[in-house]
């Protein structure tokens, strides 16, 4: 199992966040997750080839999760 680790930095509602992100290769698929306030947020592909949070949506602002997903994608694309 291969694991990639990133630190995502984003600015939301006056606060700068630095969040650890892990991308784990699991057979033919991937598990993409970020840790926020001791909660693991997992992401899945959406219908538009983006990422969307699949858990803890009620715990965090939807715009924050959207920005985090976009930053994860941007980092992964620039790493390839």
Secondary structure, 3 states (H helix, E strand, C coil): CCEEEEEEEEEECCEEEEEEEEEEEECCEEEEEEEECCEEEEEEECCCCCEEECCCHHHCCHHHHHHHHHHHHHHHHHHC
